[in-house]
Amino acid sequence: MATKVGAHPQYKGLSAATIKAAADASLRRLRTDYIDLYYTHFDDPSVPVEEIIMALDELVRAGKVRAIGASNLSPERLQESLDFSDRTGLARYTVLQPHYNLVSRETYEGALQTVAERAGIAAVPYYALAAGFLTGKYRPGTTVDSPRAGSAAAHLQSERGVRVLAALDEIAQERGAAVPTVALAWLAAQPTVTAPIASARTVEQLPALVAVADLQLTGEELAKLDAASA
């Protein structure tokens, strides 16, 4: 069971008081004694990493949280947080949730991925299917009924988006797999990625997502997708 702190209307930011109060509120709403994984949702540069880590460590020591993670955190602040945890022996980020997929690679690949890899942090990317674009249902001339249709369809306006869809279609056909399965398999094969996060709105969408566990792309297939999404 995972939840986040920092963006709730009543618990904004990452002050120590907010982190602890939000955790207690989450425990009540979730009707549980502990949270398996507690993320800082967005960084709060106004708060020193020392204060953030100390508050999270207090929750871990109290048994309210088992592990801590970060989302939307710069490589510099992540490294600073890890260094403080290592110096003090306090709770340490073990999971990172970055924005990362075949058409959005720049935010994670590079410095942030390097910090995660060096620290042995597990990455669990969100928007793994680019708000639905990488399911293949967004095509020229089609209309999709989805709250995220605008942001997803925007990828059709880029050469990269068109190239990625073509490569996904080709590999999916050759492997007898669904397009979203191939997109998730590429992500799962990337360094530091433990598991991609993909959302389903209907039960019918689930099989293509779950099937990623059984699809291992070849080096040639990965290289084709890399080239298309470069």
DOVEX-809646 format. One record per residue: residue in one letter; x, y, z of N, C-alpha, C, O in turn. Coordinates in steps of 0.02 Angstrom, whole numbers, padded with zeros to 5 digits, always signed. Layout:
AXYZXYZXYZXYZ
...
END
This chain:
M+00043-00059+00000+00000+00000+00000+00045+00062+00000+00087+00070+00044
A+00035+00104-00049+00076+00165-00056+00032+00227-00058-00024+00224-00084
T+00057+00281-00032+00024+00345-00038+00076+00400-00036+00135+00388-00024
K+00053+00462-00048+00101+00518-00054+00082+00575-00007+00027+00579+00019
V+00132+00619+00003+00121+00678+00044+00147+00739+00006+00197+00735-00030
G+00112+00796+00015+00138+00858-00012+00091+00896-00056+00100+00957-00065
A+00040+00863-00084-00005+00897-00131-00078+00899-00109-00120+00929-00143
H-00094+00867-00053-00163+00867-00029-00182+00939-00011-00142+00975+00018
P-00243+00960-00028-00264+01029-00014-00256+01050+00058-00242+01109+00072
Q-00263+01003+00104-00257+01020+00175-00187+01007+00202-00171+01026+00259
Y-00145+00975+00162-00077+00958+00185-00026+00972+00130+00005+00927+00104
K-00019+01036+00113+00027+01055+00060+00097+01066+00086+00107+01092+00141
G+00146+01047+00045+00215+01058+00064+00244+01000+00104+00210+00950+00116
L+00308+01008+00124+00342+00953+00157+00374+00974+00223+00428+00950+00241
S+00342+01018+00259+00367+01033+00327+00358+00970+00369+00317+00927+00353
A+00397+00965+00422+00392+00906+00465+00322+00896+00492+00296+00840+00493
A+00290+00951+00512+00222+00947+00540+00174+00921+00487+00130+00881+00502
T+00181+00945+00425+00136+00924+00371+00146+00850+00354+00098+00813+00346
I+00208+00829+00350+00223+00759+00334+00191+00712+00384+00161+00662+00366
K+00198+00728+00448+00171+00684+00500+00095+00687+00505+00063+00636+00515
A+00067+00747+00499-00006+00753+00502-00039+00719+00442-00091+00687+00449
A-00009+00726+00384-00037+00695+00324-00033+00619+00328-00079+00584+00305
A+00019+00593+00357+00025+00521+00366-00031+00495+00411-00062+00444+00396
D-00043+00529+00466-00096+00508+00512-00164+00510+00477-00206+00466+00486
A-00175+00563+00436-00238+00568+00399-00245+00511+00348-00299+00484+00339
S-00190+00494+00316-00192+00439+00267-00208+00373+00302-00246+00332+00276
L-00177+00362+00359-00190+00300+00396-00264+00294+00414-00293+00240+00410
R-00294+00350+00433-00366+00348+00450-00408+00334+00388-00454+00293+00391
R-00393+00368+00333-00433+00358+00272-00424+00287+00244-00472+00258+00218
L-00363+00262+00248-00350+00195+00220-00369+00139+00268-00370+00081+00250
R-00384+00158+00330-00404+00109+00381-00351+00055+00389-00365-00005+00386
T-00290+00077+00400-00235+00031+00408-00189+00055+00464-00192+00114+00483
D-00147+00011+00490-00101+00029+00544-00035+00057+00517+00001+00092+00553
Y-00019+00042+00454+00044+00066+00426+00039+00073+00350-00003+00042+00318
I+00083+00114+00324+00089+00125+00251+00152+00089+00228+00206+00102+00255
D+00146+00046+00179+00206+00010+00155+00257+00058+00125+00317+00052+00138
L+00233+00104+00084+00278+00150+00049+00249+00220+00049+00194+00232+00024
Y+00286+00266+00078+00263+00335+00087+00307+00381+00044+00367+00387+00057
Y+00277+00412-00007+00315+00455-00053+00308+00529-00034+00256+00551-00010
T+00361+00567-00046+00354+00639-00052+00333+00651-00124+00370+00633-00170
H+00275+00682-00135+00246+00687-00201+00284+00737-00245+00306+00719-00300
F+00291+00798-00221+00330+00849-00256+00380+00877-00206+00366+00881-00146
D+00437+00897-00230+00487+00926-00185+00462+00993-00159+00421+01027-00191
D+00486+01011-00101+00470+01076-00071+00537+01110-00055+00563+01101+00000
P+00564+01148-00102+00630+01179-00093+00635+01225-00033+00690+01241-00011
S+00578+01247-00006+00580+01291+00052+00598+01254+00116+00612+01285+00167
V+00596+01188+00113+00611+01147+00172+00677+01110+00162+00686+01077+00111
P+00724+01115+00209+00787+01079+00203+00776+01004+00201+00730+00978+00233
V+00818+00969+00163+00809+00896+00159+00817+00864+00227+00787+00812+00240
E+00856+00894+00271+00865+00867+00338+00798+00862+00375+00784+00812+00408
E+00758+00915+00370+00693+00915+00404+00646+00862+00375+00610+00828+00411
I+00648+00856+00309+00605+00807+00275+00623+00736+00296+00580+00696+00314
I+00687+00720+00292+00710+00652+00309+00698+00636+00382+00677+00581+00399
M+00710+00684+00426+00699+00672+00497+00626+00658+00512+00610+00615+00554
A+00580+00693+00478+00509+00681+00489+00489+00612+00463+00452+00576+00495
L+00515+00594+00404+00500+00528+00376+00529+00473+00420+00497+00421+00430
D+00589+00484+00445+00620+00434+00489+00579+00424+00553+00572+00368+00577
E+00551+00478+00579+00510+00473+00639+00449+00428+00626+00429+00389+00669
L+00420+00433+00566+00362+00391+00548+00383+00318+00542+00346+00273+00562
V+00442+00307+00514+00467+00238+00507+00479+00208+00576+00459+00151+00590
R+00512+00246+00619+00527+00220+00687+00463+00209+00728+00462+00167+00773
A+00411+00247+00712+00348+00238+00748+00307+00179+00720+00256+00161+00748
G+00331+00150+00666+00295+00094+00637+00237+00114+00592+00199+00071+00570
K+00231+00178+00578+00176+00201+00536+00193+00194+00462+00148+00190+00420
V+00257+00193+00446+00281+00188+00377+00336+00136+00374+00379+00134+00419
R+00336+00095+00322+00388+00044+00317+00446+00065+00273+00504+00048+00287
A+00432+00102+00220+00485+00124+00174+00466+00192+00146+00407+00209+00143
I+00516+00230+00125+00502+00297+00099+00527+00302+00027+00576+00272+00007
G+00491+00343-00012+00509+00354-00081+00500+00427-00099+00474+00467-00060
A+00523+00445-00159+00517+00514-00183+00491+00515-00254+00504+00469-00293
S+00455+00568-00270+00430+00578-00338+00442+00651-00356+00437+00695-00313
N+00459+00663-00419+00469+00732-00442+00522+00768-00400+00509+00822-00372
L+00580+00738-00396+00635+00765-00356+00696+00773-00401+00711+00729-00442
S+00731+00828-00394+00790+00840-00436+00847+00794-00415+00848+00771-00358
P+00894+00781-00461+00951+00738-00442+00991+00768-00385+01017+00731-00343
E+00996+00834-00383+01035+00866-00330+01002+00857-00261+01036+00841-00212
R+00937+00867-00258+00902+00859-00194+00899+00786-00174+00901+00770-00114
L+00893+00741-00222+00893+00670-00206+00960+00650-00177+00963+00616-00125
Q+01014+00671-00208+01081+00654-00183+01092+00684-00114+01120+00651-00070
E+01071+00746-00104+01078+00779-00039+01040+00740+00015+01064+00732+00071
S+00981+00716-00003+00940+00677+00045+00974+00612+00062+00977+00592+00120
L+01000+00578+00012+01033+00514+00022+01096+00523+00065+01109+00482+00109
D+01134+00575+00051+01195+00588+00089+01179+00600+00163+01214+00575+00207
F+01125+00638+00176+01106+00651+00245+01085+00586+00280+01104+00574+00337
S+01046+00545+00246+01025+00482+00275+01085+00437+00290+01088+00405+00343
D+01132+00436+00244+01191+00393+00254+01234+00418+00312+01263+00378+00349
R+01239+00484+00319+01280+00511+00374+01249+00499+00442+01285+00488+00491
T+01184+00501+00445+01149+00499+00509+01119+00431+00526+01101+00418+00584
G+01114+00387+00476+01083+00322+00488+01007+00326+00492+00975+00280+00516
L+00979+00381+00466+00906+00388+00466+00876+00354+00405+00913+00330+00361
A+00810+00352+00402+00775+00320+00345+00801+00348+00279+00818+00407+00274
R+00804+00305+00230+00834+00323+00165+00785+00309+00109+00750+00258+00110
Y+00783+00353+00061+00741+00340+00002+00763+00275-00032+00823+00266-00047
T+00716+00230-00043+00732+00168-00078+00695+00161-00144+00710+00116-00184
V+00646+00205-00155+00605+00203-00216+00600+00273-00245+00593+00322-00208
L+00603+00276-00311+00595+00340-00346+00540+00331-00398+00540+00282-00435
Q+00494+00379-00400+00440+00376-00448+00447+00435-00497+00420+00489-00485
P+00483+00424-00552+00493+00478-00600+00442+00476-00657+00410+00425-00668
H+00436+00531-00694+00397+00533-00755+00442+00505-00810+00493+00536-00827
Y+00423+00447-00838+00469+00413-00883+00431+00366-00928+00394+00323-00904
N+00439+00373-00993+00409+00327-01042+00443+00338-01110+00490+00377-01115
L+00420+00303-01160+00452+00305-01226+00452+00373-01259+00495+00387-01300
V+00404+00415-01242+00403+00482-01273+00420+00537-01223+00416+00596-01239
S+00439+00518-01163+00460+00566-01112+00520+00537-01074+00513+00508-01021
R+00578+00546-01104+00638+00515-01076+00685+00565-01042+00727+00545-01001
E+00678+00628-01059+00728+00677-01039+00730+00690-00964+00784+00702-00936
T+00673+00688-00931+00671+00704-00859+00710+00654-00817+00743+00673-00769
Y+00707+00591-00836+00739+00539-00795+00808+00519-00820+00855+00515-00780
E+00814+00506-00884+00879+00483-00910+00931+00538-00902+00918+00596-00918
G+00989+00519-00878+01041+00568-00865+01057+00570-00791+01068+00518-00760
A+01059+00630-00763+01083+00639-00694+01039+00603-00643+01066+00572-00596
L+00973+00606-00651+00929+00575-00601+00936+00499-00602+00939+00467-00549
Q+00938+00471-00661+00948+00399-00667+01015+00378-00639+01021+00325-00608
T+01066+00418-00650+01133+00403-00625+01133+00400-00549+01163+00354-00519
V+01101+00448-00517+01097+00449-00443+01060+00387-00418+01082+00354-00371
A+01004+00371-00451+00965+00313-00430+01005+00248-00438+01004+00205-00394
E+01040+00242-00494+01078+00181-00506+01136+00174-00456+01148+00120-00430
R+01171+00229-00443+01227+00227-00397+01204+00211-00326+01240+00179-00288
A+01144+00234-00308+01118+00224-00240+01079+00159-00233+01058+00141-00177
G+01068+00123-00287+01029+00061-00283+00956+00073-00272+00922+00033-00239
I+00930+00129-00298+00859+00146-00289+00817+00114-00344+00838+00113-00402
A+00760+00088-00326+00714+00058-00374+00670+00113-00405+00638+00151-00369
A+00668+00116-00471+00625+00165-00505+00560+00132-00525+00559+00077-00553
V+00505+00166-00510+00438+00142-00530+00404+00200-00567+00366+00237-00536
P+00416+00207-00631+00394+00266-00668+00318+00273-00672+00282+00224-00680
Y+00295+00335-00666+00224+00349-00677+00216+00374-00749+00265+00390-00782
Y+00153+00378-00772+00138+00393-00842+00177+00347-00889+00203+00368-00940
A+00182+00284-00869+00220+00236-00909+00193+00229-00980+00230+00210-01025
L+00129+00244-00989+00098+00240-01056+00082+00310-01083+00040+00317-01127
A+00116+00360-01056+00108+00429-01080+00035+00450-01083+00010+00472-01135
A+00001+00443-01026-00070+00462-01020-00115+00426-01070-00168+00451-01088
G-00093+00367-01091-00134+00327-01137-00109+00328-01209-00131+00286-01249
F-00064+00374-01226-00041+00378-01296-00008+00313-01318-00017+00291-01375
L+00030+00281-01274+00067+00221-01292+00024+00158-01290+00051+00102-01297
T-00040+00165-01282-00085+00108-01290-00099+00096-01364-00122+00042-01383
G-00086+00147-01405-00099+00141-01476-00169+00162-01497-00186+00159-01556
K-00210+00184-01449-00278+00201-01468-00284+00272-01496-00335+00290-01524
Y-00232+00311-01489-00232+00379-01517-00200+00377-01586-00140+00365-01594
R-00242+00389-01636-00219+00387-01706-00247+00449-01742-00296+00478-01720
P-00215+00470-01796-00241+00527-01833-00314+00516-01853-00332+00464-01880
G-00356+00566-01839-00426+00562-01858-00471+00527-01808-00531+00521-01820
T-00442+00503-01753-00483+00468-01703-00497+00514-01644-00459+00560-01629
T-00552+00501-01610-00570+00539-01549-00577+00489-01492-00611+00439-01498
V-00543+00503-01437-00543+00458-01380-00577+00492-01321-00560+00549-01304
D-00624+00457-01290-00659+00484-01232-00619+00470-01169-00625+00416-01139
S-00577+00518-01149-00535+00509-01090-00517+00578-01062-00507+00625-01100
P-00514+00584-00995-00494+00647-00965-00424+00670-00986-00408+00729-00983
R-00383+00621-01008-00314+00637-01027-00305+00640-01102-00248+00641-01127
A-00359+00641-01138-00355+00638-01212-00314+00695-01241-00276+00685-01288
G-00320+00754-01213-00284+00812-01239-00209+00804-01236-00174+00813-01285
S-00184+00786-01177-00112+00778-01169-00085+00718-01206-00029+00720-01232
A-00124+00664-01209-00102+00605-01245-00099+00617-01320-00050+00600-01353
A-00152+00646-01347-00156+00657-01419-00103+00706-01444-00086+00706-01503
A-00078+00748-01399-00027+00797-01419+00035+00764-01446+00071+00794-01487
H+00049+00702-01425+00108+00667-01450+00103+00650-01524+00153+00638-01557
L+00041+00650-01550+00032+00637-01622+00060+00694-01664+00072+00686-01724
Q+00069+00752-01634+00094+00810-01670+00170+00810-01676+00198+00853-01711
S+00203+00764-01644+00276+00762-01646+00300+00703-01689+00268+00651-01692
E+00356+00713-01723+00385+00660-01763+00404+00601-01718+00397+00543-01738
R+00427+00616-01659+00445+00563-01613+00386+00518-01597+00392+00457-01598
G+00329+00549-01581+00269+00510-01566+00249+00464-01622+00231+00406-01611
V+00251+00489-01684+00232+00449-01742+00282+00392-01752+00261+00336-01767
R+00347+00405-01743+00398+00353-01750+00389+00298-01698+00394+00239-01713
V+00375+00319-01636+00368+00271-01582+00308+00225-01595+00312+00165-01585
L+00252+00254-01616+00193+00213-01630+00207+00163-01686+00186+00105-01681
A+00242+00184-01737+00258+00139-01793+00301+00081-01769+00290+00023-01787
A+00351+00096-01727+00395+00043-01702+00357-00004-01655+00367-00065-01657
L+00314+00024-01614+00273-00018-01569+00227-00064-01609+00220-00123-01593
D+00195-00037-01660+00150-00077-01702+00188-00135-01733+00163-00192-01734
E+00247-00121-01759+00286-00174-01793+00306-00229-01745+00298-00288-01761
I+00332-00211-01686+00353-00261-01638+00293-00299-01610+00296-00360-01600
A+00239-00263-01596+00179-00295-01569+00153-00348-01617+00133-00403-01597
Q+00153-00332-01681+00128-00379-01731+00174-00440-01736+00150-00497-01740
E+00239-00428-01735+00287-00483-01740+00284-00529-01679+00294-00590-01686
R+00271-00500-01620+00272-00540-01559+00203-00564-01539+00196-00602-01490
G+00151-00544-01575+00084-00563-01556+00064-00534-01489+00029-00567-01450
A+00086-00473-01476+00072-00440-01412+00033-00376-01424+00031-00350-01480
A+00004-00350-01371-00032-00286-01376+00019-00229-01374+00072-00235-01344
V+00001-00173-01405+00046-00115-01407+00066-00092-01337+00125-00082-01325
P+00019-00083-01290+00040-00061-01224+00086-00110-01188+00128-00090-01149
T+00079-00175-01202+00123-00225-01173+00195-00213-01195+00241-00218-01155
V+00203-00199-01260+00270-00187-01287+00300-00123-01257+00359-00122-01239
A+00259-00071-01252+00283-00008-01224+00306-00017-01151+00357+00011-01131
L+00269-00055-01113+00287-00067-01043+00348-00113-01038+00389-00106-00992
A+00354-00160-01085+00412-00205-01085+00476-00166-01098+00528-00182-01069
W+00473-00116-01142+00532-00074-01153+00551-00039-01089+00610-00037-01071
L+00502-00010-01054+00516+00027-00993+00543-00019-00939+00589-00001-00903
A+00514-00079-00933+00536-00126-00882+00608-00149-00893+00641-00171-00846
A+00631-00144-00955+00699-00166-00972+00752-00112-00959+00812-00126-00965
Q+00731-00052-00942+00779+00003-00932+00815-00003-00865+00786-00028-00816
P+00877+00020-00862+00916+00017-00799+00878+00052-00742+00849+00105-00751
T+00880+00021-00684+00850+00044-00620+00774+00033-00616+00747+00035-00562
V+00740+00021-00673+00667+00015-00671+00647-00053-00642+00666-00105-00668
T+00610-00051-00587+00585-00112-00556+00517-00131-00583+00504-00190-00598
A+00473-00082-00591+00406-00095-00618+00376-00029-00641+00380+00021-00606
P+00347-00029-00701+00312+00032-00724+00243+00036-00693+00213-00014-00676
I+00219+00098-00686+00151+00108-00661+00106+00126-00719+00118+00176-00754
A+00055+00086-00730+00007+00099-00784-00063+00093-00757-00079+00048-00718
S-00106+00139-00778-00174+00141-00752-00223+00108-00801-00215+00112-00861
A-00273+00075-00773-00327+00046-00813-00393+00076-00790-00406+00080-00730
R-00434+00097-00838-00500+00123-00821-00553+00069-00823-00607+00077-00793
T-00539+00015-00859-00588-00040-00866-00553-00106-00855-00492-00111-00863
V-00591-00157-00837-00563-00224-00828-00534-00250-00893-00485-00287-00893
E-00564-00231-00949-00541-00255-01014-00470-00231-01031-00436-00261-01071
Q-00449-00177-01000-00382-00150-01013-00327-00186-00974-00268-00179-00990
L-00346-00224-00923-00297-00255-00878-00251-00307-00911-00191-00306-00899
P-00278-00354-00952-00235-00407-00979-00172-00381-01014-00119-00410-01007
A-00178-00328-01053-00121-00301-01089-00068-00273-01042-00008-00274-01057
L-00090-00248-00984-00043-00221-00936-00008-00277-00897+00053-00275-00887
V-00046-00326-00876-00018-00381-00837+00029-00423-00879+00076-00453-00853
A+00017-00426-00945+00057-00468-00989+00130-00447-00994+00171-00485-01019
V+00146-00387-00970+00216-00365-00974+00262-00411-00935+00321-00416-00951
A+00236-00445-00885+00278-00491-00845+00304-00549-00887+00354-00580-00869
D+00270-00564-00942+00289-00622-00983+00321-00602-01049+00334-00645-01091
L+00334-00538-01060+00363-00516-01123+00432-00486-01112+00438-00433-01081
Q+00482-00519-01138+00551-00493-01134+00573-00475-01204+00579-00520-01247
L+00586-00413-01217+00606-00391-01283+00678-00409-01297+00720-00412-01252
T+00693-00422-01361+00762-00437-01381+00803-00372-01383+00775-00317-01382
G+00869-00380-01387+00912-00322-01393+00896-00283-01456+00899-00221-01455
E+00880-00317-01509+00863-00283-01572+00798-00244-01565+00793-00188-01590
E+00749-00273-01531+00685-00238-01522+00694-00176-01477+00665-00123-01491
L+00733-00183-01425+00746-00127-01381+00782-00071-01419+00766-00012-01410
A+00830-00090-01461+00867-00040-01499+00822-00004-01549+00829+00056-01560
K+00775-00040-01578+00727-00010-01626+00685+00042-01591+00673+00096-01618
L+00661+00027-01530+00620+00074-01493+00662+00132-01468+00639+00189-01465
D+00724+00119-01449+00770+00172-01428+00779+00222-01485+00775+00283-01474
A+00791+00196-01544+00802+00240-01603+00740+00280-01619+00745+00339-01634
A+00682+00249-01615+00620+00283-01631+00605+00339-01582+00576+00390-01600
S+00624+00328-01519+00607+00377-01467+00663+00425-01451+00657+00466-01406
A+00717+00421-01487+00775+00464-01474+00757+00538-01486+00798+00582-01477
END
